[in-house]
Structures are given as C-alpha cells and as structure tokens.
C-alpha cells in the first residue's frame, strides 16, 4: 500500500535552515507529482510546494518562494524540502502528499518549530 514517511523536522532559530525528507513506497514514485503541505496550530492545512514526476517543474506558495526548494531523488523514492531563512510563521507540521488512483495519500507529518 502507499506509504509516505516524513522526517527532518526540528526546533530551529529564526533565519536557520532545515531539510525535510519524504520517503515513499507502495507505488511507482517516478510516475507521480509530489507535494508538500503544512498545517500551523489553529489554521487550515495549506499547500507549500509541488514537483512533477521527473523533477523538471516545481511550484511554490508565495509565502515560501525564494526560501524553500523542493526536489526529489527518483532512484531513492524520496522527496525533499530544503528550507532556508526560516521564520516563526513557518512553524507547522509538514506533510507530504500524493494523489494515486483517485485517492489522496498523506504522511503522518513532521514538526517544524521556528523559535528563539
């Protein structure tokens, strides 16, 4: 079955960096567009970034553009989110997402906390 497992979340100071990973299994990873979402306390889950199956095209929410970089390694079935210049408002649980066979799949999330 489809499984997504995020890792890399941590407590970091404002201006710091983190790299999140999403390990995927149970489907043909190389075939699908992958996305990152996040959910801050008391807020709705929001889309952060997306990457096409071959990695040639990426897109970002305006709030992270220029600071975050999405990438993937199709040999390792893993997606990444490099986050630089972190701000307090980036504090959230970060989820990876894939839509396979008319079904939404989410990982369990990884907590990112930006605080001094």
Order of alpha helices (4+ residues) and beta strands (2+ residues): beta-beta-beta-beta-beta-beta-beta-beta-beta-beta-beta
